[in-house]
């Protein structure tokens, strides 16, 4: 049986988190923003699993389940908001969504 060191999954989680952060900062489309947040949440979940493996503690797997549930709720609410936003305006550009503010002078 091949044993895996804890450095490799930690490096993978860091790379995934960096990719998600770059996608969050670089893209304006709200669909890509949601996908980037999802990638970042998956990187955090992988880091919890790695920490549990490193210290031999099953709490990492419990936190993984919580993070996956949080990601599911986030994506469900995000998609609902995107559908409602799409019904109001014709684009999913993040800059155009600021037009929905009610500005009173």
Order of alpha helices (4+ residues) and beta strands (2+ residues): alpha-alpha-alpha
